[in-house]
Amino acid sequence: MPELSPRRRLLVLAICCMSLLIVSLDNTALNVALPSMQRELHATTSGLQWSIDAYTLVLASLLMLAGSTADRIGRKRVFMTGLVLFSVGSLLCSLAPNLELLVVFRMVQAVGGSMLNPVAMSIITNTFTDSRERARAIGVWGAVVGISMAAGPLVGGLLVESVGWRSIFWVNLPVGLAALLLTLRFVPESRAPRARRPDPVGQVLVIALFGSLTYAIIEAPESGPGTVAPFGAVALAALLGLLAYEPRREEPLIDLRFFRSAPFSGATVIAISAFAALGGFLFLSTLYLQNVRGLDALHAGLWMLPMAVPTFLCAPLSGRLVGSRGPRLPLLVAGAAMTVSGVLFAAFEAETSNTTLFAGYVLFGIGFGFVNAPITNTAVSGMPRAQAGVAAAVASTSRQLGQTLGVAVVGAVLAAGVGSSPYRDTFVAAARPGWWILAGCGLAVLVLGWMTSGRWARRTAERTAEELQSADLKDAVGVTARS
């Protein structure tokens, strides 16, 4: 990629952030619409879970393929294809006549979405080559998540109350079109110096792992352990297959050597934990505010602001802290705040009082605002730039997998606790185990943030980067000699 002027770099950042905005806005706005969708489409709790997880599941399954493909054939080309598919999928979702087709069209959306965030992050990584400048850019990227969390519930609530839940998907169309035209005009093409070959076996194993695991978790409360046990066995077999097959490939879909870096491994698990907490938090909060408190979609969206505003304010601060002091402090703040928030709901039934509900939302917003920048920066900063797309895709996959598992696990726990009883009578007690799970996710962020951000961890990252660069150089020499 050619060296760009500071103004052009900021423009590229803005265009990439537009793609993140429509993806994040779509998810947060859709959460507010869940009760309306439930009534109109006659959906069960598991049906609502699938309306969220069908998207995140496909997204998580294809992110690494999208990242490596973008490195191979061109990031701009893949990014533009993703914008087109995401916009078309959004239009189809707005026309879905039933829950089954909505789930299918959400999957179309996800195919496009898989080509947006990791590829955009790869473009940003290759545009902002200075480490501090990159950290600040990633902080802005994280702030966009905060904007979507602040605007999503309000926009979604307003649209649901005035037009209907289908209008939520219409918002993506003008933003997607504008991002497409701006990308065509201003974003330069870039690709890795040496193309990586596709890994179809690895891709099939990833899809089998994520899909079967998610299905087993979501359907277990209604279908029973005996019915979902085969899917659990498929997930285990796919995992073992990945661990056995991928190290034997010269250019695997998942380069397991990345995980020799303690910061990279820590960032992966932290991303899964943090976004599992986010997915579960939004799912529980939306159902509680509308189905238990009886709020309409707009007022439920307003109640989400105490979480969304701190996320928006803390994300750029976290980016600056990562750039000046490293990832440890933001991760510790994030882990502590998310843990306390979860405990407040689990042990003290925070949702039953306006004061404690407000405090729990604020704490979670602070925690989530601080966690995103160190995850992204740690995942990509220690890796060779030639593999930036793959590294960013692993980080993005971890986020989506976490959100998928958060909705699946917490939703399954809630469904098992509620059973056939009315939500109003049983929700608080049924949700308590889910809140403990979210507190555990916050604790994982805290502990891993401390363990994987010290001197020992940095040394493992340096050794891993040297090994990867050396291996890539040997491979390139071998390819040149054979040609």
N, C-alpha and C positions, 0 to 999 in steps of 0.2 A: 504494500500500500504506500503511495507517495506521501511525503511529509505535507501536512495541511497547515494552513494558517490558523491562529487561535480562534478567529471568528468561525472558520469553516468547521473546526473541531467541535465547537459548541453547537453548531447547527446539526452536525451528525449526531451528537448526543441528544439533542432535542427530538430528532426524528426517531431515534431508537427508543426514547422514552415514550413516544406516542404509541408504539406497539405495546409496550408494557402497560400503558394506561388502559387501552381497550380490553386487554386480557384481564387485568386485575379488576377493572371497573365491572366487567361482565360477571365475574365471580362474586364480588361483594354485593352487587345489586341483586343478583339472582337469589342469594341467601334470604334477603328480605322478602322475596316473592314466593318462598316455599309454601307458606300456608295458603296463599291464593291458588297456587298450582295444585296443592293437595285437594282443595275443595273442587276446583273446576275439572281436574283430571281424575278425581276419585283415587288418589294415590295413598298407599300405605307408607309407614315410616321407611321401610326398605326401598320403596319406590322413590321417595325423596332422596335417599342416600344415593341411588343410582343416577338421579338427575345431576348430582354433583360429581360423583365418582366416575361416571362414564367418561366425563371430560378429563379429569385429572389422571385417570388410569391410562387412557390412550396417550395423553401428553407425556406421562412418565415413561411409557414404553418406547416412544419414538424420539425422545429428546437427544439421546446419544447418537442415534442414526442421523438425525438432522444436523447435529454439530459436526460429525465427521464428514457428512456429505457436503456441508457448506465449506469446510476446509479444503475439500477435494475439487468441487466444481465451481465454487465462487460464492462468497457470503452474500453479496448483494442479490444475486440471482435467486438463491434459496429464500432470502428474506422477503423478496417481492412475491414469490410464489406463496409463501405463508400468509401474507396479507390478503391475497386474493381468496385463498381457501377459507381463511377465518371469516372474511366478510360474507362469502357465499353461505357458509355454515350458519352464520348468524341470521341471515335472511330465511333460511330453511327452518331454523328453530322457531322463528316468529310465526311460521305458518303451520307448525306441527298440530295435527288434529287430536292426538292422544299421547299418553306418556311414553309408549313404546317408540313411536317415531321421534318424539323429542329426544329420547336417549340416543337414538341413532344419529340424529342431526347434531347433537352435542359432540358425538364422536368425530363427525366431519369437521366441526369447529376445532377440535383438538388436534387433528392432523395438521391444520394450518397453524394453530398455536405452537405446535412443537418446532416450527421453523422460525419462530419469532424471538422469544426471549433468549435462548442460548446463542442464537446467531447474532442478535443485537449485542449481547454481552461480548461476544468474540470481536465484533466490529469495534466496540468501545475499547477493548483491551489493545487492539492493534492501532487504534487512533491515538490513544493517550498512552504514550510509551514511558513517560516519567512516572515513577511509583507514587509520588505524592499527588500529582495531578490525576493519576488514575484513581487513587483512593477518593479524592474529592468528587470525581465524576461518578464513581460508584455510590457515593453518598447521595448525590442528586438522583441517581437511579432508584435508590431506596426511598427517597422522599416521594417519588411518584407513587410507590406502593401506599404511602401514607395519604397522598391526595386521593387515590382511588378508594381507600378505606373510609375517608371522610366524605367524599362525594357519592360513593356507591350506594350506601344505605339511604341517603337523602334523595338522590336521583331515582333510585329504584322505588323508594316509598312513594314519591310524588307520581311517578309514572304508573305504578300499580293502582294507586287510588284514583287517578284521573283518566287513564286510558286502559290499563290492564297489564298483566305481567308480560304479555307478548312484546309490548313496546320496549322492554328492557333491551332486547336484541337489536332494535333499530338504531340505538345510539352508536353501535359499532360501525355502521355503514359509512357515515360521512367521515369519521375519524380514520377508518381504514383506507378510504379512497384518498384522503389528503396525504396520509403517510406514504401511500403507494406512489403518488405523483412526486412528492418531495424526494423520496428515495431514488426514483428514476433520474431526477435532475441533479441531486447534490451528493449522494453517497458514492464514493469510489469503490470499484470492485477490488476484492482482495481474496487471496486463497493461500493455503499452506505451500511452501516451496516444493514439497514432494507430496503427491497425492496418496491418500490412504485407500487401500482396497476395501470393498464392502465385506461385511461379515454376516451373511444371511443366517447361518446356524446360531450365532450369538444373538441375533435379533429375535429369532423365533423363541429361544430359551428365555430371553427377557420378557417377552409378551406372555409366555406361558407362566412364568413366575409371578409377575404382577397380577395378571388376570385371575388365575386360579386362587391366589392368596386372598385377593379382595373379595371374590365371590364367596369363598368359604366363610370369611368373617361376616359379611353382610347378611347372608342367608341362614347362618347358623341358628339365630333365635326362632325363625319361623319353620325351617326345614328340619332342624335337628342335627346333632353331630354325625349320625350315621349317613345322612344324605350328603353332607359336605366333606366327609373324610376323604373320599377319592380326590377332591380338588386340593386338599391339603397335601396329599401324597404327590400330586403333580407338581405343586409348588416346591416341595422338598427335592424332588428329582431334578427339576429345572435348575435349582440353586446348585446342587452337586454337579450337574452337567456344566454349568458356567465355570465353576471353580476348576473343573478338570480340563475343559476344552480351551478356554480363553488363553491360558499361559502358553499353549502350544502354537498359537498363531503368531506370525511375525507382526501383523497389524490387527489386533483384536478390536472388537467393538468396545469392550471395557478393558482398558490397559490396567491390569491389577498391580503393575509396578507403581502406579500413582499412590497406592495405599501404603507404600513403604514410608511415605511422608506422614509423620504424626499430625502436623497441622492440616493436611489435606484430608486424612481419615477423620480427624476430629471435626472438621468443617462439614463433612458428609453426614456424620451422625447427628451433629448439632442441627443441621438443616432439617433432617428427618424429624427430630424431636420438636423443634420450634414450629414447624409447619403442621405437624400433627396436632400440636396445641392450638394453633390458629384454626384449623379445620374443625376440630371438636368444639372450640370456643364459639365460633360463629354459628354452628349447627345448634348447639344447646341454647344460645342466647336468643336466636331468632324464634325458635319454637316456644321458648318460655315467654318472651315478651308478647307474642301475638296469641298463642293458644292458651296460655295460663293467665296472663294479665289482661288479655283481651284488647290490646292496643291494635290500631290499624297499622298498615305498612309504613305510613309516613311517620307516625309517632314512634314506632319501633326503630325506624332509621335514625330519628333524633336521639333516641336513647343510646345508640351506638357511637355517637360523637365523643363521649368521654374516653373511649378507646381509640377512636380514629385520629383525633387531634394530637394526642401525645405521640402516636406513631409518626405522623407527619412532621412534628417538630423535632423529634429525637433522631430521625434517620440521617439528616445532613450533619448533625452534631456527631453522630457515631462515625460517619465517613471522615470527618476532620480528625477525630481522635485516633482512628485507625492509621491515618496518614502521618500523624505526628508522634503517637505513642505506641502504636501497634494494636493488635486485636484484643489483648487480654482484658483491659478495663471495660470496653463495651460489652464483651461476652459475660463478664461477671455481673455487671449491672442488669443485663438482659435476663440472665438465669435467676438472679435473686428476685427481680420484680415479678417474673412469670410464676415462680414458685409460690411466692407470698399470695399472689392473686388466686392461684388454684386452691391453696389451703383456705383462703378466706371463704370461698364458695363451698368447699368440701366439708370443712369443720364447723363453720359458723353460719352456713346457709345465707350467704351474702345477698342472694336474689330476693330474700323476703323483706328486705329493708332498702329504701331508696338510698340511704347514706352509704351502706356497705356495698350495695350494687354499684353505685357511682365509683367508690374507692377501688373495687375489684376491676372495673373496666379501665380506670386510669392506670392502675399498676400493670395490667396486661398490655395496654397500649405503649407504655414506656418500655417494657421488656421487648416487645416485638419491634419497636422502632430502633432499638439498639442492636438487634441481632442480625439484621440483613447484610449490612455493609461488611462486617468482619467475615461472614460466611463467604461472600462472593470474592472479596479481596484475597482471602487466604487460599481459596480454591484455585485461582488463576495466577496469582503473583509469583508463585514458586515454580511454575511449569514453563517449559520452553514455549516461546510465542508461536512456533509452528503447530503446537497442539492446543492452542488456546480454545479452539472450538470444542474439542473433546472434553477438556477440563471444565469449561463453563457448562457444558451439557451435563456432566456428572453432577455438578452442583445444582443445576436446575432440576435434574431428575430427582435428586434427593428431596428438594422442596415439594415437588408434585407427589412423590411417593409418600412423603410425610403427611401431606394434606389428605391424600386418598385414605391412608391408614387411620388418620385421626377421625375422619367422618365415619369410616367403616366401623372402627372399634367402639367409639363413643356412641354412635348410632345403634350398634348392636346391643351395647350395655343398656342404653335407654329403652330400646324396644323390649328387651327381656324384663326390665323392671316395671314398665308400664303395663305390658300385656294387653288385655282387652279393657282395662279400666280407663275412665276419662282422664285426660291429661291434667286437668285442674286438680284432681284428687291425689294423684300419685307422682307428679312430675318431679318435685323437689327431692323426694326420697329416692326416686329412680335415677335421678341425675347425679347423685352424690358419688357413686363409684367413678363415673365419668370425670368429675372434677378432680378426684384423687389421681386419675391417670394423667390429667393435664398438669397437675402439680409435679408429678414424677417427671414429665417431659421437661418442665422448667428446671428441676434439679439436675437432670442430665446435661442441660445447657451449661449450668453453673460449674459442675464438676469437670466436664470435658473442656470447657473454656479455660479453666485453670491448668489442667494437665497438658494441653496441647499448644500452649502459647509461650512456654519458657525456652530456656537455652537448649536443653536437650531436644525439644521438638524442632527448633529451628535448625539444629545440626542434621536431623533426619531429613528435613526438607532440602537442605543444600546437597546432601549426598544423593538424594533421589533425583534432583534436577541434573546433577553431573552425570549420573548413570543414564538418564533418559537422553541427554544430549550426546553422550558418547555412543549409545546404541544407535541413535538416529544417524549419527555421522558414519558409523560402520555400515549401516544399511544403505545409506546414500552412495558410499564408495562402492559397495557391492553391486548396486543397480547400475552405476556408471561403468564398472568393469564388464558386466554382462552385456551392456549395450554397445 
